[in-house]
């Protein structure tokens, strides 16, 4: 997706200013004034799945809107290291000339 095709971009970060600077440097994004604040969200949802971590706190939950089918996944920060391993690209061994297609 091209940047000019985006309407909204959601970012989760502990360092908002550093993240804005990084995205500006990488993609040329310009940032407007921050607006809004905490907002109560009232979407009629059904909880489809929930797991509790070893600490007794929610690990993840999956929800589905009863009106639009929108799906929402909430995942604890405890899952971050495991998810980062899943999302990282594995190193591929280099292929020699005989193996190239």
C-alpha positions in Angstrom: 0.0 0.0 0.0 1.3 3.4 -0.9 1.5 6.1 1.8 -0.8 8.3 -0.2 -3.4 5.6 -0.1 -3.5 5.5 3.7 -6.4 7.1 5.5 -5.3 6.1 9.0 -2.2 4.6 10.6 -2.3 3.0 14.0 1.0 2.6 15.8 1.8 0.9 19.2 5.0 2.2 20.7 6.5 3.1 24.1 8.5 5.9 22.4 6.1 7.9 20.3 8.5 10.8 19.5 11.3 8.4 18.5 8.9 6.4 16.4 7.6 9.5 14.6 11.2 10.6 13.8 12.1 7.1 12.5 9.0 6.9 10.2 9.7 10.5 9.0 13.3 9.5 8.1 12.3 6.1 6.5 9.2 7.2 4.6 9.0 10.9 4.6 5.9 11.0 6.8 4.8 14.3 8.1 2.8 14.4 11.4 -0.1 16.7 12.3 -1.0 17.9 15.7 -2.1 15.2 18.2 -5.8 15.2 18.7 -8.1 13.3 21.0 -7.3 11.4 24.1 -8.7 8.4 25.9 -11.9 7.3 24.3 -14.5 4.8 25.5 -15.3 2.3 22.8 -18.7 0.7 22.9 -18.7 -2.0 20.1 -21.1 -4.9 20.6 -18.7 -7.8 20.6 -18.6 -11.5 21.3 -15.5 -12.9 22.9 -14.4 -15.8 20.7 -11.3 -16.9 22.6 -9.3 -16.0 25.7 -6.1 -17.3 27.2 -4.8 -16.5 30.7 -1.0 -16.4 31.2 0.9 -18.1 34.0 0.7 -14.9 36.0 -3.1 -15.1 36.0 -3.4 -12.1 33.7 -5.1 -12.1 30.3 -2.5 -13.2 27.6 -4.7 -12.6 24.6 -8.4 -12.3 23.7 -10.2 -12.4 20.3 -13.4 -10.5 19.8 -15.9 -10.2 16.9 -18.4 -7.5 16.4 -22.0 -8.8 16.4 -23.0 -6.1 13.9 -20.2 -5.8 11.3 -18.0 -8.8 11.8 -15.0 -6.6 12.8 -12.4 -8.7 14.6 -10.3 -7.3 17.4 -7.3 -9.1 18.9 -5.8 -7.9 22.2 -2.4 -9.3 23.1 -0.4 -8.8 26.3 3.0 -7.3 26.0 4.2 -10.5 27.6 3.8 -12.2 24.2 6.0 -9.7 22.4 9.3 -11.7 22.4 7.6 -14.8 21.0 5.7 -12.8 18.4 8.8 -11.0 17.3 10.5 -14.4 16.7 7.5 -15.4 14.6 7.6 -12.2 12.5 11.3 -12.1 11.9 12.6 -13.3 8.6 14.7 -16.4 8.9 18.2 -16.3 7.4 18.2 -18.2 4.2 21.4 -20.0 3.2 22.9 -18.7 0.0 22.4 -20.8 -3.0 25.2 -21.6 -5.4 25.0 -21.2 -9.2 23.9 -24.9 -9.6 20.9 -24.4 -7.3 19.7 -21.1 -8.8 16.5 -21.3 -10.8 
